[in-house]
């Protein structure tokens, strides 16, 4: 249990809150307090599964225990981490989750509250008819063709899968 001292307290508390939420959802499903499909009056829901700390490495920091700067982010017991922004944040984040993927790359995911933008009301309306030959036909006569990349990508996937399994 020495590894507990290596980690900040906030991610540990968040993992316990996640575990608590999982068990509450499970017991609420068993006692029919939670909506969902049940077969023969019995709950098909299983209790939460054990997840090793090595399986999926994430750490969620909430509150004011992290600092965001233009070129780095400071996390307690980790220090300053250089960050490359994919886009600017709309507001101050409420939490940040650090995720390590299978290629040993780290990503920061921010939860940011935004105000919804409401569009002005207009009297314009349009009807949409979904069809087989054309994806959609609008009431003003415009036709929208169906996107076809799925079929092409499925063929590519099959081709590359064969190559992988042959080697």
N, C-alpha and C positions, 0 to 999 in steps of 0.2 A: 504494500500500500504506500510505498515511498513515492510513487508517481503522482499521488494526490497533491503533494507539496509542490510539484513542478508546474501545476496548472492553476490558473487564476480561479477564484471562487465562483465567479459569475457563470462560466460555461458549465461547471459542475451543477450549480443550482438549476440552470436551464434544462440540463439533461434529466434531473429529477422531476422537474415540472412536466416535461414531455412524457416521462414514465407514468406520472400520476394521471395525466390526461388520457393516456392509452388504457390504463386500468379502469378509469371512470367510464370511458366509452364502452369497454368490454362489459362491465357490470350493468350499465344502463341498457345495453343490448340484450343481456340475459333476462332482465326484469321487464322488458318491453317498454322501458321509458324512452328509448331511442328508436326512431323510425328506421325501418329496413326490412328486407325480405327475410321471412322465416319459413323454414320447411317443416311441415307437420307440427307446428307449434313450438318447435325447438329452434334455438338461435344457431345459425350457421357460423357465427363469429367465434374465432378461437382466441384464447388469451394472448397477450402480447408476447412476441418471441424475444429471446435473449439476443442482444446485439453486442458483440465484443467491441471493445474500444479500438481494436485494430481493423474492424471490418469497414467502417465508413468514418473517416476522420473529419469531424466538423466541430466547430466551437462557436457558440453564439454569445456575443457580448451585447448587453442591453444597458440602458441608463447612461450615466455620464462617465463610465470607466474606460472610455476610449477617446482618442483625439484624432481628428481628421485634419490633415494639412494638405496643401496643394500637391506635394510630391511624395508624401508618405502618410502612414497611419500608425499611431502608437497604440499598442495593446498591452495591458498589464501582464507581467511575467514573460512577455515575448520581446517587447521593445519596439523600436521603430522598424517598419517594413516599407520598403519602396513599393510604390503602387503606380500602375499604368491605368489611367481612366479610359473606359470605353465611351462614356458620355458623362456630362455634368449632372450632378444631383439637383433635383428640383427644390428640395428643402433639406433641413437638417435631419439626418436619419435617426430613427428611433432604436434601431438595432443593426448590428453588423454580424454576418455569419461568415467565418473563414472555412472554406471547403478544400480538401485535398482530393484530387482525382487519382485514378489508377496510374497515370503517367507522372506522378509526383509533382504536379503543378498545383499551385494554390490560387484560389479565387476568393474574392470578397463580394458578398451579396448584401446589399443594403436595403432595409425596409424604410421607405419614405412615404409620408402622408402627403397627398396632393389634394387640391380642391378641384372638384369636377368642373369641366367647362360645359355650360349649357348652350346649345345652339338656339338661335331665335326661332320662334314658331312661325310657320308659313302656312298658307292655304294650299300649297302644292301637295299633291299625292300622286302615287304611281302604283300600278298593279304589276305584279311579277308572276309569270307562268313558268314553272319548271318543266322541262321536257326532255325527250330522249335524244332527238337529233340536234337540238341546240340546248345548251345548258339552261339558259333563261331567256325569255322574251318579255320585254317591258311593254306596258300599255301604250307607250309613245312609238312603238314599232322597232325599237333598237333590239338587236339580237346579241346575246353574249355567248360566245362559243365555250365549250367545256375545256378545261385545262387537261392536257394529255401527258404530263410528265410522269405520272405514277406508273403507267404501263412501261414506259421506257426505263425508268429507274428500277422496276422489278426485274426487267431483263438483265440490266447491268448487275444487279445484286446476285442473280442466279449465276451469271457468268463468273463473277469474282469469287463466289462461294465454291464453285467447281474448282477454280484454280487453287484456292486455299486448301481444300481437302485433298487435292491430287499431290500436293507437295508434302 
